[in-house]
Amino acid sequence: MLMSPLFMAMAEPAVKVINFTADWCPNCRVLNPRLSEALDKIEPDDAVRIDLDLTALRGNENEAERAKMIKAIISQTYDHKVRYLWDWYGGFTGIAVIVAADNGEPLSCLHRNLSANKMGDLIRESLVLAQYSPPGKRRPEGPDCPPPMK
């Protein structure tokens, strides 16, 4: 059965939550469960979580292996139209950025100091922005994200 272009376009969620995480990250141990709880209350077709897992980068002294892992993570950012996020936060963990799925535009940021309820509110607000505001003008004042760390 062929899908209509409209149905195919709707198959992608409206927002993606790009989560910079690692097993060794203490902030992630707080952020990740709250993020999971918040996303459990959102329709799965509306939002998807993308983990950029930096666990294996720490302590890896093999330059070739490390470069290969970074290349794979950067490839993942290209796949989700968020290459700029690696320039902003690559190598740092404990932050998640909500982006519009259609163009990767940043909408909001999540961190360990937010409750699961507040994270859910920000995801729902981002859904409205992504679905009803024109690309490039969804957050005229910019997202509530920390400045680039690199």
N, CA, C and O atoms as CSV, one atom per row, in Angstrom:
chain,resi,resn,atom,element,x,y,z
A,1,MET,N,N,0.830,-1.177,0.000
A,1,MET,CA,C,0.000,0.000,0.000
A,1,MET,C,C,0.877,1.243,0.000
A,1,MET,O,O,1.758,1.375,0.849
A,2,LEU,N,N,0.651,2.149,-0.930
A,2,LEU,CA,C,1.404,3.397,-0.999
A,2,LEU,C,C,0.841,4.406,-0.024
A,2,LEU,O,O,-0.373,4.519,0.146
A,3,MET,N,N,1.753,5.149,0.625
A,3,MET,CA,C,1.314,6.199,1.533
A,3,MET,C,C,1.295,7.522,0.788
A,3,MET,O,O,2.155,7.788,-0.051
A,4,SER,N,N,0.318,8.339,1.100
A,4,SER,CA,C,0.276,9.665,0.500
A,4,SER,C,C,1.413,10.499,1.077
A,4,SER,O,O,1.864,10.225,2.189
A,5,PRO,N,N,1.897,11.528,0.340
A,5,PRO,CA,C,2.969,12.374,0.866
A,5,PRO,C,C,2.582,13.038,2.183
A,5,PRO,O,O,3.435,13.208,3.054
A,6,LEU,N,N,1.323,13.414,2.347
A,6,LEU,CA,C,0.882,14.035,3.588
A,6,LEU,C,C,1.039,13.068,4.751
A,6,LEU,O,O,1.518,13.452,5.818
A,7,PHE,N,N,0.639,11.812,4.553
A,7,PHE,CA,C,0.758,10.818,5.613
A,7,PHE,C,C,2.230,10.550,5.928
A,7,PHE,O,O,2.591,10.391,7.094
A,8,MET,N,N,3.074,10.498,4.910
A,8,MET,CA,C,4.496,10.252,5.122
A,8,MET,C,C,5.124,11.406,5.889
A,8,MET,O,O,5.964,11.181,6.760
A,9,ALA,N,N,4.728,12.645,5.578
A,9,ALA,CA,C,5.280,13.794,6.271
A,9,ALA,C,C,4.894,13.769,7.739
A,9,ALA,O,O,5.649,14.238,8.590
A,10,MET,N,N,3.734,13.231,8.038
A,10,MET,CA,C,3.272,13.203,9.414
A,10,MET,C,C,3.933,12.072,10.206
A,10,MET,O,O,3.805,12.028,11.430
A,11,ALA,N,N,4.633,11.163,9.536
A,11,ALA,CA,C,5.243,10.032,10.221
A,11,ALA,C,C,6.374,10.472,11.149
A,11,ALA,O,O,6.641,9.808,12.151
A,12,GLU,N,N,7.041,11.580,10.829
A,12,GLU,CA,C,8.114,12.077,11.693
A,12,GLU,C,C,7.497,12.910,12.818
A,12,GLU,O,O,6.557,13.671,12.589
A,13,PRO,N,N,8.028,12.763,14.030
A,13,PRO,CA,C,7.495,13.561,15.137
A,13,PRO,C,C,7.763,15.044,14.900
A,13,PRO,O,O,8.634,15.407,14.110
A,14,ALA,N,N,7.012,15.891,15.585
A,14,ALA,CA,C,7.174,17.339,15.424
A,14,ALA,C,C,8.447,17.845,16.083
A,14,ALA,O,O,9.067,18.793,15.602
A,15,VAL,N,N,8.840,17.209,17.194
A,15,VAL,CA,C,10.061,17.632,17.878
A,15,VAL,C,C,10.936,16.432,18.212
A,15,VAL,O,O,10.474,15.299,18.347
A,16,LYS,N,N,12.220,16.737,18.339
A,16,LYS,CA,C,13.202,15.752,18.777
A,16,LYS,C,C,13.890,16.331,20.010
A,16,LYS,O,O,14.167,17.528,20.087
A,17,VAL,N,N,14.153,15.457,20.958
A,17,VAL,CA,C,14.887,15.856,22.154
A,17,VAL,C,C,16.280,15.252,22.025
A,17,VAL,O,O,16.464,14.044,22.171
A,18,ILE,N,N,17.252,16.111,21.749
A,18,ILE,CA,C,18.629,15.675,21.540
A,18,ILE,C,C,19.321,15.706,22.904
A,18,ILE,O,O,19.557,16.775,23.467
A,19,ASN,N,N,19.636,14.535,23.419
A,19,ASN,CA,C,20.135,14.379,24.788
A,19,ASN,C,C,21.618,14.026,24.781
A,19,ASN,O,O,22.008,12.955,24.317
A,20,PHE,N,N,22.440,14.934,25.299
A,20,PHE,CA,C,23.874,14.678,25.456
A,20,PHE,C,C,24.057,13.932,26.773
A,20,PHE,O,O,23.868,14.506,27.845
A,21,THR,N,N,24.420,12.666,26.696
A,21,THR,CA,C,24.441,11.823,27.888
A,21,THR,C,C,25.688,10.951,27.935
A,21,THR,O,O,26.390,10.785,26.937
A,22,ALA,N,N,25.947,10.399,29.119
A,22,ALA,CA,C,27.029,9.423,29.317
A,22,ALA,C,C,26.768,8.699,30.633
A,22,ALA,O,O,26.185,9.264,31.559
A,23,ASP,N,N,27.200,7.460,30.704
A,23,ASP,CA,C,27.022,6.673,31.930
A,23,ASP,C,C,27.736,7.303,33.123
A,23,ASP,O,O,27.265,7.192,34.255
A,24,TRP,N,N,28.861,7.958,32.882
A,24,TRP,CA,C,29.668,8.530,33.956
A,24,TRP,C,C,29.198,9.923,34.386
A,24,TRP,O,O,29.778,10.505,35.302
A,25,CYS,N,N,28.180,10.455,33.758
A,25,CYS,CA,C,27.722,11.830,33.986
A,25,CYS,C,C,26.765,11.909,35.183
A,25,CYS,O,O,25.668,11.356,35.119
A,26,PRO,N,N,27.158,12.589,36.283
A,26,PRO,CA,C,26.264,12.690,37.436
A,26,PRO,C,C,24.993,13.494,37.135
A,26,PRO,O,O,23.923,13.161,37.645
A,27,ASN,N,N,25.094,14.529,36.329
A,27,ASN,CA,C,23.896,15.307,35.959
A,27,ASN,C,C,22.913,14.466,35.157
A,27,ASN,O,O,21.699,14.635,35.274
A,28,CYS,N,N,23.445,13.556,34.339
A,28,CYS,CA,C,22.596,12.688,33.517
A,28,CYS,C,C,21.799,11.714,34.376
A,28,CYS,O,O,20.689,11.326,34.013
A,29,ARG,N,N,22.357,11.326,35.499
A,29,ARG,CA,C,21.658,10.401,36.396
A,29,ARG,C,C,20.390,11.030,36.976
A,29,ARG,O,O,19.472,10.327,37.398
A,30,VAL,N,N,20.354,12.355,36.991
A,30,VAL,CA,C,19.159,13.076,37.435
A,30,VAL,C,C,18.281,13.419,36.228
A,30,VAL,O,O,17.067,13.221,36.255
A,31,LEU,N,N,18.907,13.932,35.183
A,31,LEU,CA,C,18.176,14.373,33.990
A,31,LEU,C,C,17.459,13.227,33.279
A,31,LEU,O,O,16.274,13.343,32.967
A,32,ASN,N,N,18.150,12.138,33.022
A,32,ASN,CA,C,17.594,11.072,32.179
A,32,ASN,C,C,16.295,10.463,32.699
A,32,ASN,O,O,15.359,10.301,31.917
A,33,PRO,N,N,16.196,10.118,33.982
A,33,PRO,CA,C,14.911,9.562,34.448
A,33,PRO,C,C,13.775,10.584,34.370
A,33,PRO,O,O,12.639,10.231,34.052
A,34,ARG,N,N,14.080,11.836,34.657
A,34,ARG,CA,C,13.048,12.880,34.573
A,34,ARG,C,C,12.623,13.082,33.124
A,34,ARG,O,O,11.439,13.270,32.840
A,35,LEU,N,N,13.573,13.043,32.221
A,35,LEU,CA,C,13.263,13.183,30.803
A,35,LEU,C,C,12.394,12.017,30.338
A,35,LEU,O,O,11.424,12.215,29.607
A,36,SER,N,N,12.738,10.821,30.754
A,36,SER,CA,C,11.921,9.645,30.402
A,36,SER,C,C,10.505,9.792,30.931
A,36,SER,O,O,9.541,9.507,30.221
A,37,GLU,N,N,10.375,10.237,32.175
A,37,GLU,CA,C,9.051,10.434,32.779
A,37,GLU,C,C,8.251,11.486,32.006
A,37,GLU,O,O,7.057,11.308,31.765
A,38,ALA,N,N,8.906,12.569,31.622
A,38,ALA,CA,C,8.224,13.623,30.864
A,38,ALA,C,C,7.771,13.113,29.498
A,38,ALA,O,O,6.648,13.385,29.074
A,39,LEU,N,N,8.639,12.379,28.813
A,39,LEU,CA,C,8.297,11.876,27.481
A,39,LEU,C,C,7.230,10.789,27.531
A,39,LEU,O,O,6.501,10.594,26.559
A,40,ASP,N,N,7.130,10.080,28.651
A,40,ASP,CA,C,6.088,9.057,28.795
A,40,ASP,C,C,4.694,9.676,28.737
A,40,ASP,O,O,3.720,8.991,28.425
A,41,LYS,N,N,4.598,10.963,29.035
A,41,LYS,CA,C,3.303,11.652,29.046
A,41,LYS,C,C,3.018,12.375,27.723
A,41,LYS,O,O,1.994,13.044,27.586
A,42,ILE,N,N,3.915,12.238,26.767
A,42,ILE,CA,C,3.769,12.850,25.443
A,42,ILE,C,C,3.474,11.735,24.446
A,42,ILE,O,O,4.035,10.644,24.550
A,43,GLU,N,N,2.605,12.000,23.492
A,43,GLU,CA,C,2.310,11.010,22.455
A,43,GLU,C,C,3.599,10.644,21.721
A,43,GLU,O,O,4.333,11.543,21.310
A,44,PRO,N,N,3.897,9.361,21.544
A,44,PRO,CA,C,5.140,8.949,20.887
A,44,PRO,C,C,5.280,9.491,19.457
A,44,PRO,O,O,6.396,9.665,18.967
A,45,ASP,N,N,4.169,9.751,18.800
A,45,ASP,CA,C,4.237,10.295,17.440
A,45,ASP,C,C,4.589,11.779,17.432
A,45,ASP,O,O,4.910,12.330,16.380
A,46,ASP,N,N,4.531,12.430,18.590
A,46,ASP,CA,C,4.792,13.869,18.669
A,46,ASP,C,C,6.248,14.206,18.959
A,46,ASP,O,O,6.766,15.205,18.459
A,47,ALA,N,N,6.909,13.383,19.760
A,47,ALA,CA,C,8.279,13.692,20.187
A,47,ALA,C,C,9.098,12.416,20.274
A,47,ALA,O,O,8.586,11.357,20.636
A,48,VAL,N,N,10.372,12.530,19.940
A,48,VAL,CA,C,11.286,11.397,20.022
A,48,VAL,C,C,12.570,11.861,20.715
A,48,VAL,O,O,13.023,12.991,20.534
A,49,ARG,N,N,13.132,10.969,21.501
A,49,ARG,CA,C,14.386,11.236,22.208
A,49,ARG,C,C,15.536,10.633,21.409
A,49,ARG,O,O,15.480,9.474,20.998
A,50,ILE,N,N,16.562,11.421,21.197
A,50,ILE,CA,C,17.767,10.976,20.504
A,50,ILE,C,C,18.922,11.133,21.483
A,50,ILE,O,O,19.297,12.255,21.825
A,51,ASP,N,N,19.484,10.029,21.932
A,51,ASP,CA,C,20.615,10.088,22.853
A,51,ASP,C,C,21.922,10.136,22.076
A,51,ASP,O,O,22.203,9.255,21.264
A,52,LEU,N,N,22.709,11.160,22.326
A,52,LEU,CA,C,24.079,11.230,21.821
A,52,LEU,C,C,24.949,10.776,22.997
A,52,LEU,O,O,25.283,11.566,23.881
A,53,ASP,N,N,25.306,9.501,22.989
A,53,ASP,CA,C,25.976,8.874,24.127
A,53,ASP,C,C,27.488,9.059,24.024
A,53,ASP,O,O,28.131,8.544,23.109
A,54,LEU,N,N,28.033,9.793,24.967
A,54,LEU,CA,C,29.461,10.095,24.984
A,54,LEU,C,C,30.233,9.218,25.962
A,54,LEU,O,O,31.398,9.488,26.251
A,55,THR,N,N,29.595,8.174,26.470
A,55,THR,CA,C,30.203,7.311,27.479
A,55,THR,C,C,31.587,6.819,27.065
A,55,THR,O,O,32.534,6.922,27.844
A,56,ALA,N,N,31.715,6.298,25.878
A,56,ALA,CA,C,32.963,5.659,25.450
A,56,ALA,C,C,34.084,6.650,25.133
A,56,ALA,O,O,35.230,6.244,24.939
A,57,LEU,N,N,33.764,7.941,25.078
A,57,LEU,CA,C,34.811,8.919,24.765
A,57,LEU,C,C,35.739,9.182,25.951
A,57,LEU,O,O,36.930,9.438,25.774
A,58,ARG,N,N,35.190,9.116,27.144
A,58,ARG,CA,C,35.990,9.422,28.334
A,58,ARG,C,C,36.984,8.295,28.598
A,58,ARG,O,O,36.632,7.116,28.617
A,59,GLY,N,N,38.216,8.690,28.797
A,59,GLY,CA,C,39.249,7.720,29.137
A,59,GLY,C,C,39.762,6.920,27.957
A,59,GLY,O,O,40.626,6.061,28.127
A,60,ASN,N,N,39.255,7.180,26.779
A,60,ASN,CA,C,39.713,6.446,25.601
A,60,ASN,C,C,40.928,7.170,25.027
A,60,ASN,O,O,40.801,8.242,24.435
A,61,GLU,N,N,42.085,6.586,25.204
A,61,GLU,CA,C,43.336,7.197,24.760
A,61,GLU,C,C,43.684,6.860,23.308
A,61,GLU,O,O,44.581,7.475,22.730
A,62,ASN,N,N,42.985,5.892,22.715
A,62,ASN,CA,C,43.261,5.503,21.341
A,62,ASN,C,C,42.685,6.567,20.414
A,62,ASN,O,O,41.473,6.628,20.210
A,63,GLU,N,N,43.548,7.398,19.857
A,63,GLU,CA,C,43.118,8.536,19.028
A,63,GLU,C,C,42.268,8.108,17.834
A,63,GLU,O,O,41.259,8.746,17.531
A,64,ALA,N,N,42.665,7.044,17.164
A,64,ALA,CA,C,41.916,6.590,15.986
A,64,ALA,C,C,40.516,6.125,16.377
A,64,ALA,O,O,39.535,6.451,15.709
A,65,GLU,N,N,40.433,5.365,17.462
A,65,GLU,CA,C,39.142,4.868,17.929
A,65,GLU,C,C,38.253,6.028,18.400
A,65,GLU,O,O,37.057,6.071,18.112
A,66,ARG,N,N,38.860,6.949,19.119
A,66,ARG,CA,C,38.131,8.128,19.606
A,66,ARG,C,C,37.606,8.961,18.441
A,66,ARG,O,O,36.458,9.405,18.461
A,67,ALA,N,N,38.442,9.174,17.427
A,67,ALA,CA,C,38.029,9.943,16.247
A,67,ALA,C,C,36.881,9.246,15.526
A,67,ALA,O,O,35.962,9.905,15.038
A,68,LYS,N,N,36.930,7.938,15.457
A,68,LYS,CA,C,35.861,7.162,14.820
A,68,LYS,C,C,34.536,7.337,15.578
A,68,LYS,O,O,33.477,7.493,14.970
A,69,MET,N,N,34.615,7.308,16.910
A,69,MET,CA,C,33.402,7.484,17.723
A,69,MET,C,C,32.820,8.891,17.555
A,69,MET,O,O,31.607,9.060,17.431
A,70,ILE,N,N,33.689,9.881,17.552
A,70,ILE,CA,C,33.221,11.265,17.369
A,70,ILE,C,C,32.594,11.413,15.999
A,70,ILE,O,O,31.560,12.065,15.858
A,71,LYS,N,N,33.201,10.820,14.994
A,71,LYS,CA,C,32.646,10.880,13.646
A,71,LYS,C,C,31.246,10.255,13.604
A,71,LYS,O,O,30.358,10.776,12.930
A,72,ALA,N,N,31.048,9.155,14.312
A,72,ALA,CA,C,29.733,8.495,14.352
A,72,ALA,C,C,28.701,9.384,15.043
A,72,ALA,O,O,27.556,9.465,14.598
A,73,ILE,N,N,29.098,10.047,16.123
A,73,ILE,CA,C,28.175,10.953,16.813
A,73,ILE,C,C,27.830,12.140,15.921
A,73,ILE,O,O,26.669,12.540,15.835
A,74,ILE,N,N,28.836,12.700,15.258
A,74,ILE,CA,C,28.595,13.832,14.360
A,74,ILE,C,C,27.694,13.397,13.212
A,74,ILE,O,O,26.830,14.165,12.789
A,75,SER,N,N,27.876,12.195,12.703
A,75,SER,CA,C,26.996,11.671,11.655
A,75,SER,C,C,25.551,11.618,12.151
A,75,SER,O,O,24.618,11.938,11.415
A,76,GLN,N,N,25.384,11.214,13.398
A,76,GLN,CA,C,24.051,11.171,13.991
A,76,GLN,C,C,23.442,12.580,14.042
A,76,GLN,O,O,22.245,12.746,13.809
A,77,THR,N,N,24.265,13.592,14.345
A,77,THR,CA,C,23.740,14.961,14.383
A,77,THR,C,C,23.318,15.410,12.983
A,77,THR,O,O,22.318,16.114,12.839
A,78,TYR,N,N,24.060,15.016,11.958
A,78,TYR,CA,C,23.662,15.331,10.581
A,78,TYR,C,C,22.323,14.677,10.252
A,78,TYR,O,O,21.459,15.301,9.635
A,79,ASP,N,N,22.155,13.436,10.658
A,79,ASP,CA,C,20.916,12.706,10.381
A,79,ASP,C,C,19.694,13.415,10.943
A,79,ASP,O,O,18.599,13.316,10.390
A,80,HIS,N,N,19.888,14.133,12.046
A,80,HIS,CA,C,18.763,14.791,12.718
A,80,HIS,C,C,18.758,16.312,12.524
A,80,HIS,O,O,18.020,17.025,13.204
A,81,LYS,N,N,19.587,16.804,11.592
A,81,LYS,CA,C,19.645,18.232,11.235
A,81,LYS,C,C,20.081,19.116,12.400
A,81,LYS,O,O,19.627,20.252,12.531
A,82,VAL,N,N,20.957,18.589,13.239
A,82,VAL,CA,C,21.400,19.348,14.408
A,82,VAL,C,C,22.926,19.369,14.528
A,82,VAL,O,O,23.457,19.334,15.639
A,83,ARG,N,N,23.619,19.424,13.422
A,83,ARG,CA,C,25.086,19.433,13.442
A,83,ARG,C,C,25.618,20.568,14.311
A,83,ARG,O,O,26.631,20.402,14.992
A,84,TYR,N,N,24.954,21.710,14.297
A,84,TYR,CA,C,25.393,22.866,15.076
A,84,TYR,C,C,25.447,22.552,16.577
A,84,TYR,O,O,26.237,23.155,17.304
A,85,LEU,N,N,24.610,21.610,17.044
A,85,LEU,CA,C,24.617,21.281,18.472
A,85,LEU,C,C,25.952,20.680,18.907
A,85,LEU,O,O,26.385,20.894,20.039
A,86,TRP,N,N,26.606,19.932,18.021
A,86,TRP,CA,C,27.923,19.399,18.377
A,86,TRP,C,C,28.903,20.557,18.558
A,86,TRP,O,O,29.755,20.522,19.446
A,87,ASP,N,N,28.783,21.574,17.722
A,87,ASP,CA,C,29.647,22.746,17.871
A,87,ASP,C,C,29.355,23.477,19.184
A,87,ASP,O,O,30.262,24.038,19.801
A,88,TRP,N,N,28.106,23.470,19.602
A,88,TRP,CA,C,27.725,24.147,20.844
A,88,TRP,C,C,28.105,23.354,22.084
A,88,TRP,O,O,28.720,23.889,23.006
A,89,TYR,N,N,27.733,22.057,22.106
A,89,TYR,CA,C,27.809,21.267,23.332
A,89,TYR,C,C,28.575,19.955,23.210
A,89,TYR,O,O,28.619,19.190,24.174
A,90,GLY,N,N,29.170,19.673,22.075
A,90,GLY,CA,C,29.875,18.412,21.884
A,90,GLY,C,C,30.953,18.200,22.925
A,90,GLY,O,O,31.797,19.071,23.138
A,91,GLY,N,N,30.929,17.046,23.577
A,91,GLY,CA,C,31.878,16.739,24.623
A,91,GLY,C,C,31.329,17.020,26.016
A,91,GLY,O,O,31.861,16.519,27.007
A,92,PHE,N,N,30.273,17.814,26.097
A,92,PHE,CA,C,29.613,18.096,27.371
A,92,PHE,C,C,28.381,17.209,27.489
A,92,PHE,O,O,27.807,16.797,26.481
A,93,THR,N,N,27.979,16.919,28.711
A,93,THR,CA,C,26.816,16.063,28.944
A,93,THR,C,C,25.901,16.721,29.965
A,93,THR,O,O,26.247,17.733,30.574
A,94,GLY,N,N,24.726,16.124,30.140
A,94,GLY,CA,C,23.794,16.632,31.127
A,94,GLY,C,C,22.908,17.747,30.606
A,94,GLY,O,O,22.384,18.546,31.383
A,95,ILE,N,N,22.739,17.804,29.293
A,95,ILE,CA,C,21.857,18.788,28.679
A,95,ILE,C,C,21.090,18.101,27.552
A,95,ILE,O,O,21.624,17.239,26.854
A,96,ALA,N,N,19.844,18.492,27.389
A,96,ALA,CA,C,19.030,17.999,26.278
A,96,ALA,C,C,18.413,19.215,25.593
A,96,ALA,O,O,17.921,20.132,26.251
A,97,VAL,N,N,18.448,19.206,24.273
A,97,VAL,CA,C,17.928,20.328,23.495
A,97,VAL,C,C,16.711,19.844,22.715
A,97,VAL,O,O,16.782,18.855,21.986
A,98,ILE,N,N,15.603,20.547,22.874
A,98,ILE,CA,C,14.389,20.244,22.110
A,98,ILE,C,C,14.490,21.026,20.807
A,98,ILE,O,O,14.665,22.245,20.820
A,99,VAL,N,N,14.380,20.323,19.683
A,99,VAL,CA,C,14.475,20.958,18.369
A,99,VAL,C,C,13.254,20.605,17.522
A,99,VAL,O,O,12.615,19.572,17.725
A,100,ALA,N,N,12.948,21.476,16.577
A,100,ALA,CA,C,11.911,21.175,15.602
A,100,ALA,C,C,12.452,20.101,14.672
A,100,ALA,O,O,13.568,20.220,14.165
A,101,ALA,N,N,11.676,19.063,14.448
A,101,ALA,CA,C,12.139,17.945,13.631
A,101,ALA,C,C,12.311,18.327,12.161
A,101,ALA,O,O,13.141,17.742,11.465
A,102,ASP,N,N,11.541,19.295,11.687
A,102,ASP,CA,C,11.604,19.619,10.262
A,102,ASP,C,C,12.900,20.291,9.851
A,102,ASP,O,O,13.383,20.067,8.741
A,103,ASN,N,N,13.483,21.122,10.734
A,103,ASN,CA,C,14.694,21.828,10.328
A,103,ASN,C,C,15.780,21.876,11.412
A,103,ASN,O,O,16.831,22.479,11.198
A,104,GLY,N,N,15.543,21.253,12.566
A,104,GLY,CA,C,16.539,21.230,13.630
A,104,GLY,C,C,16.636,22.517,14.431
A,104,GLY,O,O,17.581,22.700,15.199
A,105,GLU,N,N,15.679,23.403,14.262
A,105,GLU,CA,C,15.690,24.678,14.971
A,105,GLU,C,C,15.573,24.448,16.482
A,105,GLU,O,O,14.673,23.734,16.923
A,106,PRO,N,N,16.478,25.047,17.289
A,106,PRO,CA,C,16.387,24.848,18.734
A,106,PRO,C,C,15.189,25.583,19.314
A,106,PRO,O,O,14.930,26.737,18.973
A,107,LEU,N,N,14.461,24.906,20.191
A,107,LEU,CA,C,13.258,25.481,20.781
A,107,LEU,C,C,13.393,25.686,22.286
A,107,LEU,O,O,12.907,26.683,22.819
A,108,SER,N,N,14.040,24.764,22.970
A,108,SER,CA,C,14.193,24.868,24.412
A,108,SER,C,C,15.273,23.895,24.871
A,108,SER,O,O,15.671,22.996,24.130
A,109,CYS,N,N,15.738,24.085,26.096
A,109,CYS,CA,C,16.743,23.187,26.668
A,109,CYS,C,C,16.271,22.638,28.005
A,109,CYS,O,O,15.531,23.286,28.744
A,110,LEU,N,N,16.720,21.428,28.290
A,110,LEU,CA,C,16.369,20.739,29.520
A,110,LEU,C,C,17.652,20.408,30.272
A,110,LEU,O,O,18.681,20.105,29.669
A,111,HIS,N,N,17.573,20.470,31.594
A,111,HIS,CA,C,18.719,20.157,32.433
A,111,HIS,C,C,18.229,19.584,33.752
A,111,HIS,O,O,17.026,19.548,34.009
A,112,ARG,N,N,19.139,19.147,34.570
A,112,ARG,CA,C,18.808,18.421,35.802
A,112,ARG,C,C,18.012,19.222,36.812
A,112,ARG,O,O,17.352,18.631,37.667
A,113,ASN,N,N,18.048,20.538,36.748
A,113,ASN,CA,C,17.344,21.363,37.734
A,113,ASN,C,C,15.846,21.439,37.482
A,113,ASN,O,O,15.108,21.977,38.307
A,114,LEU,N,N,15.389,20.910,36.358
A,114,LEU,CA,C,13.968,20.952,36.026
A,114,LEU,C,C,13.279,19.667,36.481
A,114,LEU,O,O,13.845,18.578,36.384
A,115,SER,N,N,12.066,19.807,36.971
A,115,SER,CA,C,11.274,18.633,37.328
A,115,SER,C,C,10.765,17.960,36.053
A,115,SER,O,O,10.787,18.554,34.975
A,116,ALA,N,N,10.316,16.738,36.188
A,116,ALA,CA,C,9.729,16.026,35.043
A,116,ALA,C,C,8.515,16.788,34.523
A,116,ALA,O,O,8.297,16.844,33.313
A,117,ASN,N,N,7.721,17.375,35.420
A,117,ASN,CA,C,6.548,18.143,34.995
A,117,ASN,C,C,6.948,19.364,34.181
A,117,ASN,O,O,6.325,19.655,33.160
A,118,LYS,N,N,7.983,20.088,34.619
A,118,LYS,CA,C,8.449,21.268,33.887
A,118,LYS,C,C,9.015,20.850,32.521
A,118,LYS,O,O,8.793,21.529,31.518
A,119,MET,N,N,9.741,19.738,32.493
A,119,MET,CA,C,10.253,19.242,31.212
A,119,MET,C,C,9.093,18.933,30.272
A,119,MET,O,O,9.129,19.285,29.093
A,120,GLY,N,N,8.066,18.274,30.799
A,120,GLY,CA,C,6.884,17.975,29.988
A,120,GLY,C,C,6.232,19.240,29.455
A,120,GLY,O,O,5.807,19.285,28.300
A,121,ASP,N,N,6.153,20.278,30.302
A,121,ASP,CA,C,5.584,21.558,29.858
A,121,ASP,C,C,6.401,22.153,28.715
A,121,ASP,O,O,5.837,22.656,27.743
A,122,LEU,N,N,7.723,22.097,28.828
A,122,LEU,CA,C,8.587,22.650,27.782
A,122,LEU,C,C,8.489,21.841,26.485
A,122,LEU,O,O,8.542,22.406,25.393
A,123,ILE,N,N,8.347,20.537,26.606
A,123,ILE,CA,C,8.175,19.701,25.409
A,123,ILE,C,C,6.841,20.032,24.739
A,123,ILE,O,O,6.786,20.175,23.518
A,124,ARG,N,N,5.767,20.155,25.522
A,124,ARG,CA,C,4.452,20.491,24.961
A,124,ARG,C,C,4.470,21.884,24.320
A,124,ARG,O,O,3.901,22.080,23.246
A,125,GLU,N,N,5.112,22.839,24.969
A,125,GLU,CA,C,5.237,24.185,24.393
A,125,GLU,C,C,6.005,24.127,23.069
A,125,GLU,O,O,5.635,24.786,22.097
A,126,SER,N,N,7.074,23.334,23.043
A,126,SER,CA,C,7.872,23.176,21.826
A,126,SER,C,C,7.062,22.525,20.710
A,126,SER,O,O,7.218,22.873,19.540
A,127,LEU,N,N,6.197,21.582,21.072
A,127,LEU,CA,C,5.316,20.954,20.082
A,127,LEU,C,C,4.414,21.995,19.417
A,127,LEU,O,O,4.242,21.986,18.198
A,128,VAL,N,N,3.849,22.878,20.210
A,128,VAL,CA,C,2.985,23.928,19.665
A,128,VAL,C,C,3.797,24.831,18.736
A,128,VAL,O,O,3.353,25.155,17.635
A,129,LEU,N,N,4.987,25.235,19.185
A,129,LEU,CA,C,5.835,26.089,18.350
A,129,LEU,C,C,6.201,25.400,17.034
A,129,LEU,O,O,6.151,26.014,15.969
A,130,ALA,N,N,6.567,24.126,17.117
A,130,ALA,CA,C,6.989,23.391,15.916
A,130,ALA,C,C,5.840,23.177,14.943
A,130,ALA,O,O,6.042,23.186,13.729
A,131,GLN,N,N,4.641,22.986,15.467
A,131,GLN,CA,C,3.503,22.678,14.605
A,131,GLN,C,C,2.819,23.924,14.042
A,131,GLN,O,O,2.250,23.869,12.952
A,132,TYR,N,N,2.865,25.040,14.762
A,132,TYR,CA,C,2.049,26.183,14.360
A,132,TYR,C,C,2.806,27.468,14.063
A,132,TYR,O,O,2.193,28.437,13.615
A,133,SER,N,N,4.098,27.513,14.292
A,133,SER,CA,C,4.884,28.712,14.002
A,133,SER,C,C,5.756,28.453,12.781
A,133,SER,O,O,6.186,27.324,12.544
A,134,PRO,N,N,6.014,29.502,12.011
A,134,PRO,CA,C,6.840,29.300,10.808
A,134,PRO,C,C,8.297,29.005,11.152
A,134,PRO,O,O,8.841,29.576,12.098
A,135,PRO,N,N,8.927,28.121,10.392
A,135,PRO,CA,C,10.338,27.810,10.626
A,135,PRO,C,C,11.189,29.078,10.641
A,135,PRO,O,O,10.992,29.994,9.842
A,136,GLY,N,N,12.130,29.101,11.564
A,136,GLY,CA,C,13.024,30.245,11.691
A,136,GLY,C,C,12.461,31.359,12.556
A,136,GLY,O,O,13.187,32.279,12.932
A,137,LYS,N,N,11.171,31.285,12.878
A,137,LYS,CA,C,10.541,32.340,13.675
A,137,LYS,C,C,9.814,31.767,14.887
A,137,LYS,O,O,8.936,32.411,15.462
A,138,ARG,N,N,10.184,30.574,15.258
A,138,ARG,CA,C,9.488,29.898,16.351
A,138,ARG,C,C,9.873,30.465,17.713
A,138,ARG,O,O,9.052,30.498,18.629
A,139,ARG,N,N,11.078,30.897,17.843
A,139,ARG,CA,C,11.577,31.532,19.073
A,139,ARG,C,C,12.359,32.778,18.654
A,139,ARG,O,O,13.588,32.744,18.600
A,140,PRO,N,N,11.664,33.870,18.358
A,140,PRO,CA,C,12.359,35.076,17.878
A,140,PRO,C,C,13.468,35.557,18.820
A,140,PRO,O,O,14.485,36.078,18.363
A,141,GLU,N,N,13.275,35.384,20.130
A,141,GLU,CA,C,14.289,35.813,21.102
A,141,GLU,C,C,15.341,34.736,21.340
A,141,GLU,O,O,16.276,34.940,22.115
A,142,GLY,N,N,15.193,33.594,20.678
A,142,GLY,CA,C,16.136,32.492,20.824
A,142,GLY,C,C,15.696,31.523,21.910
A,142,GLY,O,O,14.882,31.871,22.765
A,143,PRO,N,N,16.229,30.313,21.880
A,143,PRO,CA,C,15.854,29.306,22.879
A,143,PRO,C,C,16.465,29.649,24.240
A,143,PRO,O,O,17.390,30.455,24.337
A,144,ASP,N,N,15.936,29.032,25.268
A,144,ASP,CA,C,16.420,29.246,26.641
A,144,ASP,C,C,17.609,28.335,26.962
A,144,ASP,O,O,17.692,27.780,28.058
A,145,CYS,N,N,18.510,28.187,26.020
A,145,CYS,CA,C,19.650,27.291,26.173
A,145,CYS,C,C,20.871,28.056,26.672
A,145,CYS,O,O,21.005,29.256,26.429
A,146,PRO,N,N,21.762,27.351,27.371
A,146,PRO,CA,C,23.011,28.013,27.763
A,146,PRO,C,C,23.820,28.367,26.526
A,146,PRO,O,O,23.661,27.739,25.479
A,147,PRO,N,N,24.679,29.359,26.639
A,147,PRO,CA,C,25.504,29.705,25.472
A,147,PRO,C,C,26.381,28.530,25.072
A,147,PRO,O,O,26.659,27.654,25.892
A,148,PRO,N,N,26.821,28.505,23.812
A,148,PRO,CA,C,27.704,27.420,23.387
A,148,PRO,C,C,28.893,27.282,24.341
A,148,PRO,O,O,29.474,28.272,24.786
A,149,MET,N,N,29.233,26.033,24.640
A,149,MET,CA,C,30.279,25.749,25.624
A,149,MET,C,C,31.643,25.519,25.000
A,149,MET,O,O,32.634,25.352,25.712
A,150,LYS,N,N,31.699,25.510,23.692
A,150,LYS,CA,C,32.985,25.266,23.021
A,150,LYS,C,C,33.589,26.564,22.548
A,150,LYS,O,O,34.671,26.563,21.960
